[in-house]
Amino acid sequence: MEAESEPYVRLATMRQLHQAVADLNTARSLADTLQTVADGIVTGLGYELGCVNLVRPDGDLVIAAFAGNAAAEALITGRVGSRASWERRLSMGEAWDQLRFIPHTEGWVLLDDDVPQWHTEGPEPRFEDEWHPLDRLYAPMYASGGGRDLLGVISVDRPRNGRRPGAWGREALQMYASQAAIAISNARLRANMQRALVRLEREQQALRASEESFRQAFEYAPSGMAIAEMGGDQHGRLLRTNDALCRLLGRPASVLRRYSFADLVHPEDIGTLLRTSAEGGRAELRLSRRDGTYLWVSLRNSVVADTADGPRFLLTHVEDIEERKRHELNLAHRASHDALTGLPNSAELKSRIGARLCERPDSPAATAIEALDAAYGDVESSLTHSYQADGYEGEAMPAGGLYDQHVHALAPDAEHDDGTKGLAVLFCDLDGFKSINDRFGHHTGDAVLIEVARRLSTCVRDGDTVARLGGDEFVVLADGLGAADAADLAVRLRNAIIPPIRVDGRAVRVGASFGIGWAECGMSVEEVLRSADQRMYVEKRSRSKVHRRAG
């Protein structure tokens, strides 16, 4: 049960992490951003304490935000640790990629340095990977732009499960630290730009100096920036871009001035761009690069005026989020697919079956349409006539008619071929697999499962699903089949499985028993799988009796 629930736990944790990262973009000020970072460590990553140590202009680090313990927050927030002490900590212990873990066996030497610290009390560890109260885990934050300028350090204490984070937990913390660094840099940049805009509005006598300040903030921003026209025939056309945006998209500024973001956005994301408001609008979408590839970016809009009463322009901040999107897709794939074979797992299989089923096959809308069909013979023409008679003459009826009809999943008749095509659910159980595991070990067993998964996948059509339930059980979903089609498919799949499989120079064989069920509206997902599973066992018992009589 623990192994089966792991994908759900990972998926739930990924959603919490995604929400914590999304919250970083909602903070309005630097102080709000820092506190949001600390809160996300506790609510999104599952640590009992989270601390944000920010680098000051003099190089030392100040505790800028704390979460998880109100008493500790009041005592240590605002206290400073020297840069030398922090550099010592970041060079000790174990390097977990960019993270730094200092176990309690080494960390005792840090008890008397000048870095303010707080840790949760707890018993001595009983297991090798159990968290010790004096263990320390740090996630450095570096300024964006590819450099190694230290922006700050996130320190965490005691995961809620009481164990040192594994590979997935480390990856999540490192990704969160990267996004937190971007959010803090952006908050500082927004504050600088807002101050520049306030000066432009309130200090007309210092307009030229303010324009220079804005120019430097724009030109030397570590992330992409663009100014576009607002209104008129050239609405949205890029007037000015900084070097960071030119590098991001692989195009010189002279070329970018020919385009608007609407010309560069991925066709699937054009709707997202059009729905993004000019004032404070945010969007995540893909922009095209010069080499024809697309890059995931985060757009943030604001409106600026050339003078107090002059024309207004759209200022867009463009941040590269390709790595985060890749991590999200990877995490989502791992949560929905089997780690050994790469096939969809049980959760994903049930989701795909459930997407085809409704609670009742005979819905009121379907019954009404059938009645109209019987009365008028041509439902679509009747509805179209009524639609135009209501004042829409000359207009086409909306796609799909006036009802968004669900295409019900029906089960073909196994005895009489009435032409019905349905969603076949083929439950496959390998015969003789346990003896291979017992004789040759799990390495050989795993190799057999991987090869069986490959053979099943090559025998189905594009759009069909081959999933692994667990152990030596597989399920194939194939839509649009009749009863005879499903039986033929089961034979082809069985014939594909039974040829010898070579593992480490040894040939092994497995057989397969198939049970054919049908996904039908009105059934639950569990009922669909149970029906196919029962038919598989009936076939297996039947084949066993035949073998015994033959013997």
HELIX and SHEET records of a PDB file:
HELIX    1   1 GLU A    2  LEU A   24  1                                  23    
HELIX    2   2 LEU A   30  THR A   43  1                                  14    
HELIX    3   3 ALA A   70  ILE A   76  1                                   7    
HELIX    4   4 ARG A   83  ARG A   89  1                                   7    
HELIX    5   5 HIS A  104  GLY A  107  1                                   4    
HELIX    6   6 TRP A  108  LEU A  110  5                                   3    
HELIX    7   7 ALA A  167  ARG A  202  1                                  36    
HELIX    8   8 GLN A  204  ALA A  206  5                                   3    
HELIX    9   9 LEU A  207  GLU A  219  1                                  13    
HELIX   10  10 ASP A  243  LEU A  249  1                                   7    
HELIX   11  11 ALA A  253  LEU A  256  1                                   4    
HELIX   12  12 PHE A  261  LEU A  264  1                                   4    
HELIX   13  13 PRO A  267  ASP A  269  5                                   3    
HELIX   14  14 ILE A  270  LEU A  274  1                                   5    
HELIX   15  15 GLU A  322  SER A  336  1                                  15    
HELIX   16  16 SER A  346  GLY A  354  1                                   9    
HELIX   17  17 PRO A  364  TYR A  376  1                                  13    
HELIX   18  18 VAL A  379  ALA A  389  1                                  11    
HELIX   19  19 PHE A  433  PHE A  440  1                                   8    
HELIX   20  20 HIS A  442  THR A  458  1                                  17    
HELIX   21  21 ALA A  483  ILE A  497  1                                  15    
HELIX   22  22 VAL A  525  ALA A  550  1                                  26    
SHEET    1   A 7 VAL A  80  GLY A  81  0                                        
SHEET    2   A 7 LEU A  61  ALA A  67 -1                                        
SHEET    3   A 7 TYR A  47  VAL A  55 -1                                        
SHEET    4   A 7 LEU A 150  PRO A 159 -1                                        
SHEET    5   A 7 ARG A 136  TYR A 142 -1                                        
SHEET    6   A 7 LEU A  99  ILE A 102 -1                                        
SHEET    7   A 7 GLU A  94  TRP A  96 -1                                        
SHEET    1   B 5 LEU A 238  THR A 241  0                                        
SHEET    2   B 5 GLY A 224  GLU A 229 -1                                        
SHEET    3   B 5 ARG A 312  ASP A 320 -1                                        
SHEET    4   B 5 TYR A 294  ALA A 305 -1                                        
SHEET    5   B 5 ARG A 282  SER A 288 -1                                        
SHEET    1   C 4 THR A 465  GLY A 470  0                                        
SHEET    2   C 4 GLU A 473  LEU A 481 -1                                        
SHEET    3   C 4 GLY A 422  ASP A 431 -1                                        
SHEET    4   C 4 GLY A 511  ALA A 519 -1                                        
SHEET    1   D 2 ILE A 501  VAL A 503  0                                        
SHEET    2   D 2 ARG A 506  VAL A 508 -1                                        
END                                                                             
